[in-house]
Amino acid sequence: MLYLLAAIVVAFILQLLIPGFTDLFILDPSHPEQVWRIVSSIFLHGGIEHLFFNALSLFFFAPVLERTVGKSEMYKIFFLGGIIGNLLYLGFAYVGIIPMIPALGASGAIYAIMGAVALFNPDATVYIYFFPMKMKHAVLLWVAINLFYITPLGTASGIGGAAHLGGLAFGYFYARYLRDQNGMGWSFY
């Protein structure tokens, strides 16, 4: 998890120091031939607040998931969740559900981690804007919020709800697959 945080912070510093760095690696629907952007955009952020909240979420949720499924599976959920979130974002853009605008951020990958944590720890307490709620209820709230972000009114916010939903769904269903394959309930050790 610390490697992911370090990579995200280093990428943000490079964004600040190197003109054009962001433009080269951002997820841009108008450049489908540049497939590296599907992964590289996961490490970019739109500002210090965007970086802070993604890093904070990763800091809190990734260790919980890592203790449950191991480091390798946690990394797999992060990367595949980010990729699938970005592919869903592109798909929504190509069919006209959301505008064809570039996107960046680790949110889809982090939502994948949160979706997996929700499956393994549905009754864990999390705080959403200082209000405690069970993880299973937080997921429903995140889904509702991100469904709004894929409406015409919500897309004006610049938040990639499609990527968030894609990551969240992947994390949840992949965690279900892991749980069912191991037949051991919540823990894989």
Stockholm file with secondary structure:
# STOCKHOLM 1.0

chainA/1-189         MLYLLAAIVVAFILQLLIPGFTDLFILDPSHPEQVWRIVSSIFLHGGIEHLFFNALSLFFFAPVLERTVGKSEMYKIFFLGGIIGNLLYLGFAYVGIIPMIPALGASGAIYAIMGAVALFNPDATVYIYFFPMKMKHAVLLWVAINLFYITPLGTASGIGGAAHLGGLAFGYFYARYLRDQNGMGWSFY
#=GR chainA/1-189 SS CHHHHHHHHHHHHHHHHSTTHHHHHSBCTTCTTCTTHHHHGGGCCSSHHHHHHHHHHHHHHHHHHHHHHCHHHHHHHHHHHHHHHHHHHHHHHHTTSSCCCCBCCSHHHHHHHHHHHHHHCTTCEEEETTEEEEHHHHHHHHHHHHHHTTSHHHHTTTCCHHHHHHHHHHHHHHHHHHHHHHTSTTCCC
#=GC SS_cons         CHHHHHHHHHHHHHHHHSTTHHHHHSBCTTCTTCTTHHHHGGGCCSSHHHHHHHHHHHHHHHHHHHHHHCHHHHHHHHHHHHHHHHHHHHHHHHTTSSCCCCBCCSHHHHHHHHHHHHHHCTTCEEEETTEEEEHHHHHHHHHHHHHHTTSHHHHTTTCCHHHHHHHHHHHHHHHHHHHHHHTSTTCCC
//
